[in-house]
């Protein structure tokens, strides 16, 4: 191993002398004693460059709120589905599918998925790279569009009125911690089972773990309904009600959408991912044995963006995954890679390409939202309208704006209807997916 070199006293003295001679650094240092770092670096012009006007602006129902949970992928997915339902039935003002209902079964299925992965890796040491990653992440709130599809196809949907939020469904940290401790106990207990008793004992251990976790989920989220009343007001203020509806009927009959007609597309410009190639991620899923494994088609940025634009032009909103932690202001409601001028403020070289940020883990998907509009100038996008799931008290009543350059840098995934794909793109969908490592950045939204 190469020797590591320390900072010399001489070099440190040189750094100190040079810094103290910098008059701008003194002004910045003084400003930082009483102000937020992001505020003193903000460009005044950024807001004016991204006004809240859009040439394509799709009207949607009021925004929802995921509260203190990481269920953005479920909330944004349910937003897509409720807008389809609202358009079909001309629903007025407020309707939500129960995110709690879907989250209940997501947790239960993730628990089973984890147990199955541990059983599959029963003969693998706990310090193996893959097993260590599985143990470290265990189960969380995150997920992907295809994971939602698996849940809805198996368990259906219900209105939020039939299974409303609870404190625990909106504040999941403590419950997740208890579940993950139980799952890690299972993983360590698994190693202690004598070889001759594995066939019977492992199944008993798994069933007991599922039983305990199911009880905890019911305690925290409530018991999922088997039937409910689907009721709403239409835009003429007429009341409608359908009684004794099952969750499966809600999906198949009332929503009536084939979710297999939608496909996940990504823009992954790193050297390890070819364009017009499909990908999946090892051990990324929730419903074991499903045909809807996580599946992406990697496309060049122009193709990726144009498919999203095609869907928006047809007045259909678009689910997408991004890095929401970069270059944004929550109260201002703006994401813009030119919002903060850190490089000039601190005299630092911070420029990185999208590919380099992915490779270096400087950026990855950590949030899912919905595009509901875009501003086009000469048919080219300049800014995008976003419906978030952080409630209506921030930004523009819960709607945000991102600049087109921020899109290019930090939007990584979207879901579009297959009807918008070209023949070349449809042909690429037929390729056998390359399996990415569990820790690949394109699995990070499910962490």
Residue pairs with C-beta under 8 A, 6 or more apart in sequence:
19 25
22 347
24 347
25 347
28 40
28 345
28 346
31 40
32 40
38 329
38 340
40 345
41 340
41 341
41 342
41 345
41 346
42 329
42 339
42 340
42 341
43 338
43 339
43 340
43 341
46 334
46 336
46 338
46 339
47 332
47 334
49 336
49 338
49 403
50 334
50 336
50 383
50 401
50 403
52 396
52 399
52 401
53 375
54 373
54 374
54 375
54 383
54 385
55 374
55 375
55 376
55 377
56 312
56 313
56 373
56 374
56 375
56 376
57 372
57 373
57 385
58 312
58 315
58 316
58 317
58 372
58 373
60 79
60 83
60 317
60 370
60 372
60 387
61 82
61 83
61 86
61 91
61 93
61 94
61 95
61 96
62 93
62 94
62 392
62 398
63 387
63 388
63 389
63 390
63 391
63 392
63 397
63 398
63 399
64 75
64 78
64 79
64 96
64 99
64 389
64 391
65 389
65 390
65 391
65 392
66 72
66 74
66 75
66 99
66 170
66 389
66 390
67 165
67 170
67 171
68 170
68 171
68 172
68 173
69 103
69 141
69 169
69 170
69 171
69 172
70 140
70 141
70 142
70 172
71 99
71 103
71 141
71 143
71 172
71 389
72 142
72 367
72 368
72 369
72 389
73 142
73 143
73 144
73 145
73 147
73 148
73 321
73 368
73 445
73 446
74 99
74 102
74 103
74 106
74 143
74 148
75 99
75 368
75 389
76 319
76 368
76 369
76 370
76 387
76 389
77 145
77 148
77 319
77 368
78 96
78 97
78 99
78 102
79 317
79 319
79 370
79 387
79 389
80 317
80 319
80 370
80 415
81 97
81 152
81 157
81 255
81 257
82 95
82 96
82 97
83 317
84 255
84 257
85 91
85 95
85 97
85 254
85 255
86 95
88 255
88 256
89 232
89 234
89 240
89 254
90 234
90 235
90 236
91 232
91 233
91 234
91 235
92 232
92 233
92 234
92 235
92 237
93 233
95 159
95 160
95 232
96 159
96 160
97 157
97 158
97 159
97 160
98 157
98 158
98 159
98 160
98 161
98 162
98 163
98 164
99 160
99 165
99 169
100 160
100 163
100 164
100 165
100 166
100 169
100 221
100 222
101 155
101 157
101 158
101 162
101 163
101 224
101 225
101 247
102 148
102 151
102 152
102 155
102 157
103 141
103 169
103 221
104 163
104 169
104 217
104 221
104 222
104 224
105 151
105 154
105 155
105 224
106 143
106 147
106 151
106 286
107 139
107 179
107 213
107 217
107 221
108 210
108 213
108 214
108 217
109 150
109 151
109 286
109 287
109 288
110 139
110 286
111 139
111 179
111 183
111 209
111 210
111 213
112 210
112 288
113 285
113 286
113 287
113 288
114 134
114 138
114 139
114 183
115 183
115 186
115 206
115 209
115 210
116 288
117 134
117 283
118 131
118 134
118 183
118 186
118 187
118 190
119 190
119 202
119 206
121 128
121 130
121 131
121 134
122 190
122 191
122 198
122 202
124 130
124 131
125 131
126 132
126 135
126 187
126 188
126 191
130 282
130 283
130 438
131 187
133 438
133 439
134 283
134 438
135 184
135 187
137 447
138 179
138 180
138 183
138 184
139 176
139 179
139 180
139 183
140 176
140 446
140 447
141 172
141 176
142 445
142 446
142 447
143 286
143 445
143 446
144 264
144 284
144 294
144 321
144 445
144 446
145 262
145 264
145 319
145 368
145 415
146 264
146 292
146 293
146 294
146 295
147 285
147 286
147 287
147 292
147 294
147 446
149 259
149 260
149 262
149 292
150 285
150 286
150 287
150 290
150 292
151 286
151 287
152 251
152 259
153 251
153 259
153 290
153 292
154 287
154 290
155 224
155 247
155 248
156 246
156 247
156 248
156 249
156 250
156 251
156 252
157 247
157 250
157 251
157 255
158 224
158 225
158 228
158 247
158 250
159 228
159 230
159 231
159 250
161 228
161 231
162 225
162 228
162 229
163 221
163 222
163 224
163 225
166 220
166 221
166 222
168 174
168 175
168 219
168 220
168 221
169 220
169 221
175 216
175 220
178 216
179 213
179 216
182 209
182 212
182 213
183 209
186 205
186 206
186 209
189 205
190 202
190 205
193 201
193 202
193 205
194 201
224 247
225 247
226 246
226 247
227 244
227 245
227 246
228 245
228 247
229 241
229 242
229 243
229 244
229 245
230 241
230 242
230 245
230 250
230 254
231 239
231 240
231 241
231 242
232 239
232 240
233 239
233 240
234 240
242 254
245 254
260 292
261 417
261 418
261 419
262 415
262 416
262 417
262 418
263 295
263 297
263 415
263 416
263 417
263 418
263 421
263 429
264 294
264 295
264 296
264 297
264 413
264 414
264 415
265 296
265 297
265 298
265 299
265 304
265 307
265 413
265 414
265 415
265 416
266 279
266 296
266 297
266 298
266 299
266 304
266 412
266 413
266 442
267 298
267 299
267 300
267 301
267 304
267 354
267 411
267 412
267 413
268 279
268 296
268 298
268 358
268 412
268 441
268 442
269 301
269 353
269 354
269 355
269 358
270 355
270 358
270 359
271 355
273 279
273 298
274 298
275 298
275 299
275 300
275 303
276 297
276 298
276 299
276 424
276 425
276 428
276 431
277 297
277 298
277 428
277 431
277 434
278 295
278 296
278 297
278 298
278 428
278 429
278 431
278 432
278 433
278 434
279 295
279 296
279 298
279 433
279 434
279 435
279 436
279 442
280 293
280 294
280 295
280 296
280 433
280 434
280 435
280 436
281 294
281 435
281 436
281 437
281 438
281 440
281 442
281 443
282 435
282 436
282 437
282 438
283 438
284 294
284 438
284 443
284 446
285 293
285 294
294 443
294 446
295 433
296 413
296 433
296 442
297 425
297 428
297 429
299 307
299 425
301 408
303 425
304 414
305 381
305 407
305 408
307 414
307 416
307 420
307 421
307 425
308 318
308 320
308 371
308 414
308 416
309 374
309 376
309 381
310 416
310 420
311 317
311 318
311 416
311 417
311 420
312 318
312 371
312 373
312 374
316 417
317 370
317 371
317 372
317 387
318 370
318 371
318 414
318 415
318 416
319 368
319 369
319 370
319 414
319 415
320 368
320 369
320 370
320 371
320 411
320 413
320 414
320 415
321 365
321 367
321 368
321 411
321 412
321 413
321 414
321 445
322 365
322 366
322 367
322 368
322 369
322 410
322 411
322 412
322 413
323 363
323 364
323 365
323 366
323 367
323 410
323 412
324 335
324 366
324 367
324 369
324 410
325 366
325 367
326 335
326 337
326 363
326 406
326 409
326 410
327 335
327 336
327 337
327 338
327 339
327 340
327 406
327 410
328 334
328 335
328 336
328 339
329 339
330 390
330 394
330 395
331 394
331 395
332 395
333 394
333 395
333 396
333 399
333 400
333 401
334 395
334 400
334 401
334 402
334 403
335 386
335 400
335 401
335 402
335 403
335 406
335 410
336 402
336 403
336 405
336 406
337 403
337 405
337 406
337 409
337 410
338 403
338 405
342 348
342 350
343 349
343 350
343 351
352 360
352 362
354 363
354 408
354 409
354 410
356 362
357 363
357 409
358 364
358 441
361 441
363 409
363 410
363 441
364 412
364 441
364 442
364 444
365 412
365 413
365 441
365 442
365 444
365 445
366 444
366 445
366 447
367 445
368 445
369 386
369 387
369 388
369 389
369 400
370 386
370 387
371 384
371 385
371 386
371 387
371 414
372 385
372 386
372 387
372 399
373 384
373 385
374 381
374 383
374 384
374 385
375 381
375 382
375 383
375 384
375 385
376 382
380 404
381 404
381 407
382 403
382 404
383 401
383 402
383 403
383 404
384 401
384 402
384 403
384 404
384 407
385 399
385 400
385 401
386 399
386 400
386 401
386 402
387 398
387 399
387 400
388 395
388 398
388 399
388 400
390 398
391 398
392 398
402 410
402 411
412 441
412 442
413 442
413 445
418 426
418 429
421 429
436 442
436 443
